[in-house]
Amino acid sequence: VHVLDDRPSGTGYLTAAANGHDGAWAVPPNRLGRRALELAREEIGGLDGRALAARVLSAPLPTGVGNRVRAAVLRASGMQVGAGTSVLGAIRVTGGSRASTRLTIGRQCFVNVGCHFDATVGIAIGDRVSIGQHVLMTTSSHDFALAGGRGGPLLHAPIRVEDGAWIAARAVLLPGVTVGQGAVVSAGAVVTRSVPAHTMVGGVPAKPIRDLPT
Ligand SMILES: CC(C)(COP(=O)(O)OP(=O)(O)OC[C@H]1O[C@@H](n2cnc3c(N)ncnc32)[C@H](O)[C@@H]1OP(=O)(O)O)[C@@H](O)C(=O)NCCC(=O)NCCS
């Protein structure tokens, strides 16, 4: 038996059999229809129509061109993006079919290319926030209590980035953190704890580097 996955549907995980594993089906034939429906739900249940529409509509724009138009397209597709915000490339929003409604980007922000917002719960970005290339903000983690499958049920906690902060390239913000007003998260940092206002942090895990003048 290769179908051992007891994770709730909709998490985006497939069973071994569904992944094309060479094991035999563990589901009796009279349950195949229901299983097929479950698989279909797993495959497309996380579709976020707004995020998809925004990606498709802004796809013709070359990277770094039409940055405010791209922000306007995100806004028009139902995301909360403040006036004067520039978005340099397609953003990736994951976290279920309503993920893009849980992402808020304030006014006069700057979002560089390749950013990924995993918004299973809220991600709130204030005003005048700069976000560098390939930043990842994720609100989800796994319960790792089960020895047989450490990536267990999803756990969620919101993220907040306050006004005037700078999140530098390839930084990762983990669930539940707040980056305080005017703080700087250095390139490549993994932020596991909230960052006080006007503080520069860096490293893995991110630690204070110095206080910044106000
Ligand atoms: C955060 C940053 C601006 C700091 O610059 P700075 O003030 O000139 O910092 P310094 O070079 O004086 O370094 C200060 C200390 O922080 C450390 N540090 C700097 N950047 C770091 C980083 N990304 N990760 C970990 N530590 C870092 C330095 O090693 C130094 O430590 P030390 O005092 O023990 O030697 C810069 O390092 C950085 O990360 N820039 C991001 C660039 C980027 O993402 N560009 C994209 C544009 S959106």
The ligand as an SDF file (V2000), in Angstrom:
LIG
                    3D

 48 50  0  0  0  0  0  0  0  0999 V2000
   22.1490   45.6040    4.5900 C   0  0  0  0  0  0  0  0  0  0  0  0
   23.2920   46.2550    3.8370 C   0  0  0  0  0  0  0  0  0  0  0  0
   22.7680   47.4790    3.1010 C   0  0  0  0  0  0  0  0  0  0  0  0
   24.3260   46.6740    4.8890 C   0  0  0  0  0  0  0  0  0  0  0  0
   25.2610   47.5110    4.2900 O   0  0  0  0  0  0  0  0  0  0  0  0
   26.3360   48.3050    5.2010 P   0  0  0  0  0  0  0  0  0  0  0  0
   25.6580   49.1870    6.1770 O   0  0  0  0  0  0  0  0  0  0  0  0
   27.2920   48.9050    4.2610 O   0  0  0  0  0  0  0  0  0  0  0  0
   26.9360   47.1280    6.0540 O   0  0  0  0  0  0  0  0  0  0  0  0
   28.4590   46.7580    6.2460 P   0  0  0  0  0  0  0  0  0  0  0  0
   29.0270   46.2410    4.9750 O   0  0  0  0  0  0  0  0  0  0  0  0
   29.1310   47.8940    6.9340 O   0  0  0  0  0  0  0  0  0  0  0  0
   28.3230   45.5230    7.2220 O   0  0  0  0  0  0  0  0  0  0  0  0
   27.9970   45.6940    8.5880 C   0  0  0  0  0  0  0  0  0  0  0  0
   28.0160   44.3240    9.2030 C   0  0  0  0  0  0  0  0  0  0  0  0
   26.8820   43.6100    8.7340 O   0  0  0  0  0  0  0  0  0  0  0  0
   27.2770   42.4310    8.0700 C   0  0  0  0  0  0  0  0  0  0  0  0
   26.4150   42.2580    6.9190 N   0  0  0  0  0  0  0  0  0  0  0  0
   26.2350   43.1090    5.9060 C   0  0  0  0  0  0  0  0  0  0  0  0
   25.3660   42.6020    5.0280 N   0  0  0  0  0  0  0  0  0  0  0  0
   24.9940   41.4220    5.5080 C   0  0  0  0  0  0  0  0  0  0  0  0
   24.1320   40.4290    5.0390 C   0  0  0  0  0  0  0  0  0  0  0  0
   23.4670   40.5800    3.8950 N   0  0  0  0  0  0  0  0  0  0  0  0
   23.9650   39.3260    5.7800 N   0  0  0  0  0  0  0  0  0  0  0  0
   24.6440   39.1760    6.9370 C   0  0  0  0  0  0  0  0  0  0  0  0
   25.4800   40.0920    7.4420 N   0  0  0  0  0  0  0  0  0  0  0  0
   25.6560   41.1890    6.7200 C   0  0  0  0  0  0  0  0  0  0  0  0
   28.7120   42.6770    7.6590 C   0  0  0  0  0  0  0  0  0  0  0  0
   29.4130   41.4700    7.5250 O   0  0  0  0  0  0  0  0  0  0  0  0
   29.2110   43.4890    8.8110 C   0  0  0  0  0  0  0  0  0  0  0  0
   29.4860   42.6480    9.8910 O   0  0  0  0  0  0  0  0  0  0  0  0
   30.8060   42.8960   10.8130 P   0  0  0  0  0  0  0  0  0  0  0  0
   30.5870   44.2680   11.4210 O   0  0  0  0  0  0  0  0  0  0  0  0
   30.7570   41.7810   11.8000 O   0  0  0  0  0  0  0  0  0  0  0  0
   31.9440   42.8730    9.8720 O   0  0  0  0  0  0  0  0  0  0  0  0
   23.9170   45.3330    2.7770 C   0  0  0  0  0  0  0  0  0  0  0  0
   24.8340   44.4480    3.3440 O   0  0  0  0  0  0  0  0  0  0  0  0
   22.8740   44.5260    2.0420 C   0  0  0  0  0  0  0  0  0  0  0  0
   22.4460   43.4450    2.4480 O   0  0  0  0  0  0  0  0  0  0  0  0
   22.4570   45.0930    0.9090 N   0  0  0  0  0  0  0  0  0  0  0  0
   21.3800   44.4960    0.1320 C   0  0  0  0  0  0  0  0  0  0  0  0
   21.5560   44.7300   -1.3510 C   0  0  0  0  0  0  0  0  0  0  0  0
   20.3260   44.3410   -2.0810 C   0  0  0  0  0  0  0  0  0  0  0  0
   19.5850   43.5030   -1.6680 O   0  0  0  0  0  0  0  0  0  0  0  0
   20.0890   44.9910   -3.1940 N   0  0  0  0  0  0  0  0  0  0  0  0
   18.8520   44.8250   -3.9290 C   0  0  0  0  0  0  0  0  0  0  0  0
   18.2250   46.1430   -4.1410 C   0  0  0  0  0  0  0  0  0  0  0  0
   16.5160   46.1690   -3.6530 S   0  0  0  0  0  0  0  0  0  0  0  0
  1  2  1  0
  2  3  1  0
  2  4  1  0
  2 36  1  0
  4  5  1  0
  5  6  1  0
  6  7  2  0
  6  8  1  0
  6  9  1  0
  9 10  1  0
 10 11  2  0
 10 12  1  0
 10 13  1  0
 13 14  1  0
 14 15  1  0
 15 16  1  0
 15 30  1  0
 16 17  1  0
 17 18  1  0
 17 28  1  0
 18 19  1  0
 18 27  1  0
 19 20  2  0
 20 21  1  0
 21 22  1  0
 21 27  2  0
 22 23  1  0
 22 24  2  0
 24 25  1  0
 25 26  2  0
 26 27  1  0
 28 29  1  0
 28 30  1  0
 30 31  1  0
 31 32  1  0
 32 33  2  0
 32 34  1  0
 32 35  1  0
 36 37  1  0
 36 38  1  0
 38 39  2  0
 38 40  1  0
 40 41  1  0
 41 42  1  0
 42 43  1  0
 43 44  2  0
 43 45  1  0
 45 46  1  0
 46 47  1  0
 47 48  1  0
M  END
$$$$
